[in-house]
Amino acid sequence: MAFRRRNKSYPFFSQEFLIQNHADIVFSLVIFILIGLMFETTAKTAILFIQPQFNISTVTADGEVTLYHYGWKDCATVLFYLFITIILHAVVQEYVLDKINRRLHLSKSKNTKFNESGQLCVFYLVSSLWSLYVLTTEGYLLRPSSLWENYPHVHLRFQVKFFYITQLAYWFHALPELYFQKARKEEMPRQLQYIGLYLLHILAAYLLNLTRVGLVLLFLQYVSELVFHLSRLYYFIDENHHKLFQMWSVGFVLTRMITLTLMFLAVGFGLARSENQTLDLETGNFNTLSVRRVCSYHLTPYETHRC
């Protein structure tokens, strides 16, 4: 299975060979893990990579429900879906973006930015719709107080945990993609900051059991980012097209106001009024004054765009 057209062959294990064939190599690793499910001796190990771990069954008014919490085995699951993300990245690049690039005849610098925005548009569109679906089905939109009530939210439904695993997989995959896409040295600091901030925010929400607040913040952030990168794509196609940038600037202000209001309600008001405000690692309670201050500062919006 070849994702890219081979104009030239390179020696095995060379840098160019790895870059040119990285999607095929990762695809082979995914197949190897899936084959492990077929044999009893390897199935228990293979399932660690594919299925979210640390599940428990509880009895509720609706019947028996399976909930999840986090642990070190999540690293294997994130790694597997990181491989999947690399493959999907190559598919979008080969079958969508490269075809558009050949028609537009963009310069090398614009071509790089077009590919970046194209990949992010796909990710932000899928993630924003997915996060909205989770927020709706979990009832967080209709009951905003559920974002901080009954904290800590240690036990997660499958769709919530799987959402966070795939989010971590995507942003961790972005690090080796800088090498595979041969990112320019002058672009590396901005890209690393961009990726690092997302990883910091998502990991903080996941590990501090603030997944409900994190879901809303990610939804707002992704919608704003989606409009920005759509605006940039249209700009590369037609440099006289600026209306979407104006729409994004208005949406940017609105989403930031909503985000700051939400952080004040959830962290500064909701969690601050909770009776249990002692650090307890066993129960997963991180509701202390110092943690709330750090969250209020670091979970607020950020921006690292350059057109």
C-alpha positions in Angstrom: 0.0 0.0 0.0 1.7 3.2 -1.2 0.5 6.6 -0.1 2.8 8.7 -2.2 4.1 8.6 -5.7 7.7 7.5 -5.8 9.8 9.6 -8.1 13.0 8.3 -6.8 14.1 5.3 -4.7 16.4 5.7 -1.7 18.6 3.2 0.2 16.9 1.3 3.0 17.0 2.9 6.5 18.2 6.2 5.0 16.6 9.4 6.2 14.9 10.0 2.8 13.6 6.5 2.7 12.0 6.9 6.2 10.4 10.2 5.3 9.1 8.9 1.9 7.8 5.6 3.3 6.8 6.5 6.9 3.1 6.0 6.3 3.6 2.6 4.8 5.9 1.6 7.7 3.4 2.7 10.3 0.6 0.9 8.4 2.6 -2.3 8.7 2.9 -1.8 12.4 -0.9 -1.3 12.7 -1.4 -4.5 10.7 1.1 -6.3 13.0 -0.9 -5.3 16.1 -4.2 -6.3 14.5 -2.8 -9.7 13.6 -2.0 -10.1 17.3 -5.7 -10.2 18.1 -6.0 -13.5 16.1 -3.8 -15.5 18.5 -4.6 -16.3 22.2 -1.1 -15.7 23.4 -0.8 -12.2 21.9 -4.5 -11.1 22.1 -4.2 -9.7 25.6 -1.2 -7.6 24.7 -2.7 -6.4 21.4 -6.0 -5.4 23.0 -4.0 -2.9 25.2 -3.2 -0.9 22.1 -6.7 -1.0 20.5 -9.3 -0.8 23.4 -9.4 1.8 26.2 -8.4 0.2 29.5 -9.3 0.6 33.2 -13.0 -0.1 32.8 -15.4 -0.8 35.7 -19.0 -1.8 35.7 -21.5 0.1 37.9 -25.2 -0.4 38.4 -27.4 2.7 37.8 -31.1 3.4 37.4 -30.7 2.8 33.7 -29.0 -0.6 34.3 -25.4 -1.7 34.2 -23.0 0.9 32.8 -19.3 0.6 32.0 -17.2 3.5 33.0 -13.5 4.2 32.6 -10.6 6.0 34.4 -7.1 6.7 33.3 -3.8 4.9 34.0 -0.4 4.1 32.5 -1.9 1.6 30.0 -3.4 4.5 28.2 0.0 5.2 26.8 -0.2 2.1 24.6 -3.7 3.0 23.4 -2.5 6.6 22.5 0.5 5.1 20.7 -1.8 2.9 18.5 -4.1 5.7 17.6 -1.1 7.9 16.9 -0.1 5.4 14.2 -3.7 5.6 12.9 -3.5 9.4 12.8 -0.2 9.3 10.8 -1.9 7.0 8.2 -4.9 9.3 8.0 -2.6 12.3 7.7 -0.9 10.7 4.7 -4.3 9.8 3.1 -5.6 13.4 3.3 -2.3 14.8 2.0 -2.0 12.4 -0.9 -5.6 12.2 -2.1 -6.9 15.7 -1.3 -4.3 18.4 -0.6 -1.7 17.3 -3.2 -4.3 17.2 -5.9 -5.5 20.7 -5.0 -1.9 22.0 -4.8 -1.2 20.8 -8.3 -4.1 22.9 -9.6 -3.3 26.0 -7.7 0.5 26.2 -8.5 1.3 27.9 -5.2 4.8 29.0 -4.1 6.8 26.7 -1.8 6.1 28.8 1.3 2.4 29.1 0.5 2.2 25.4 -0.3 3.5 24.5 3.1 1.0 26.8 4.9 -1.8 25.5 2.6 -1.0 21.9 3.6 -0.8 22.9 7.3 -4.2 24.6 7.2 -5.7 21.8 5.1 -4.7 19.2 7.6 -5.9 21.2 10.5 -9.2 22.1 8.9 -10.0 18.4 8.6 -9.0 17.7 12.2 -10.8 20.8 13.6 -14.0 20.0 11.7 -14.1 16.4 12.9 -13.1 17.3 16.5 -15.6 20.2 16.8 -18.5 18.1 15.6 -17.4 15.1 17.7 -17.0 17.3 20.9 -20.4 18.9 20.3 -22.0 15.5 20.0 -20.4 14.3 23.2 -21.4 17.5 25.1 -25.0 17.1 23.8 -25.4 13.4 24.6 -23.7 13.7 28.0 -26.1 16.6 28.9 -23.4 19.1 29.7 -24.9 21.8 27.5 -28.3 21.6 29.1 -26.9 21.5 32.7 -23.8 23.8 32.8 -23.5 23.2 36.6 -22.7 19.5 35.8 -19.3 20.8 34.6 -18.2 21.3 38.2 -20.7 19.4 40.4 -19.7 16.1 42.0 -16.0 16.8 41.2 -13.7 14.9 40.9 -15.1 13.3 37.7 -12.9 10.3 37.9 -15.1 7.9 36.0 -15.7 8.6 32.3 -18.0 7.2 29.7 -16.4 5.4 26.8 -17.0 8.2 24.3 -15.4 10.8 26.6 -12.3 8.7 27.3 -11.9 7.7 23.6 -12.2 11.4 22.6 -9.4 12.4 24.9 -7.2 9.4 23.7 -7.6 10.4 20.1 -6.9 14.1 20.9 -3.7 13.2 22.6 -2.8 10.8 19.7 -3.3 13.6 17.2 -1.2 16.2 18.9 1.6 13.7 19.8 1.6 12.6 16.1 2.2 16.3 15.1 5.7 16.1 16.6 7.1 13.4 14.3 5.2 15.0 11.4 7.4 18.0 11.7 10.3 15.7 10.7 8.3 13.8 8.1 7.1 17.1 6.5 10.6 18.6 6.6 9.4 21.7 8.6 11.7 24.7 8.2 14.0 25.6 11.1 12.4 29.1 11.4 9.0 27.5 11.7 9.9 25.0 14.3 9.6 27.2 17.5 6.1 28.3 16.5 5.0 24.8 15.6 6.5 23.3 18.8 4.8 26.0 20.9 1.5 25.4 19.1 1.6 21.6 19.7 3.0 21.9 23.2 0.2 24.2 24.4 -2.5 21.8 23.1 -0.8 18.8 24.7 -0.5 20.8 28.0 -4.1 21.8 28.0 -5.5 18.4 27.1 -3.3 16.5 29.5 -4.1 18.9 32.3 -7.9 18.4 31.8 -7.5 14.6 31.5 -5.1 14.0 34.4 -6.7 16.6 36.8 -10.2 15.1 36.2 -11.4 18.3 34.6 -12.6 16.5 31.5 -16.0 18.1 31.4 -14.7 21.7 31.4 -11.9 20.6 29.0 -14.5 19.3 26.5 -16.3 22.7 26.4 -13.0 24.6 26.1 -11.8 22.3 23.3 -15.0 22.7 21.4 -14.8 26.5 21.6 -11.1 26.5 20.6 -11.6 24.2 17.7 -14.5 26.1 16.2 -12.5 29.3 16.3 -9.4 27.5 14.8 -11.6 26.0 12.1 -12.8 29.3 10.9 -9.3 30.8 10.9 -7.8 28.0 8.8 -10.7 28.0 6.4 -10.1 31.7 6.0 -6.4 31.1 5.3 -7.3 28.4 2.7 -9.6 30.8 0.9 -6.9 33.5 1.1 -4.4 31.3 -0.6 -6.9 30.5 -3.4 -7.8 34.2 -3.8 -5.7 36.8 -2.1 -8.5 39.4 -2.4 -10.7 37.2 -0.2 -10.8 38.7 3.4 -14.4 38.4 4.5 -13.8 35.1 6.3 -10.9 36.7 8.3 -13.4 39.4 9.4 -15.9 36.7 10.5 -13.1 34.9 12.3 -12.0 38.0 14.2 -15.6 38.5 15.5 -15.9 34.8 16.4 -12.5 34.9 18.1 -13.6 37.6 20.5 -16.9 35.9 21.2 -15.3 32.5 21.9 -12.7 34.1 24.2 -15.4 35.9 26.2 -17.4 32.7 26.5 -14.2 30.8 27.5 -13.3 33.3 30.2 -16.8 33.3 31.6 -16.9 29.5 31.7 -13.5 29.4 33.5 -14.8 31.9 36.1 -18.0 29.9 36.7 -16.5 26.4 36.7 -13.1 27.0 38.4 -13.5 30.4 40.2 -17.1 29.8 41.4 -18.2 26.2 41.1 -15.1 24.4 42.4 -14.2 27.1 44.8 -17.5 26.5 46.7 -17.0 22.7 46.9 -16.7 21.3 50.4 -13.8 19.0 49.6 -10.8 21.2 48.8 -7.9 19.0 49.9 -5.4 17.3 47.6 -6.2 13.6 47.5 -4.4 11.5 44.8 -6.2 8.3 45.7 -9.6 9.8 44.9 -8.4 12.0 42.1 -9.3 15.3 43.9 -7.1 18.2 42.8 -9.5 20.9 43.9 -7.1 23.1 45.8 -6.5 26.9 45.7 -3.1 26.6 44.0 -4.4 24.2 41.3 -7.4 26.4 40.6 -5.1 29.4 40.2 -2.9 27.5 37.8 -5.9 26.2 35.8 -7.4 29.7 35.6 -4.2 31.0 34.2 -3.0 28.2 31.9 -6.4 26.9 30.6 -7.3 30.4 29.2 -7.1 30.9 25.5 -3.9 31.4 23.6 -3.0 32.3 20.1 0.1 31.6 18.0 -1.2 32.2 14.5 0.7 33.7 11.6 -0.9 34.2 8.3 
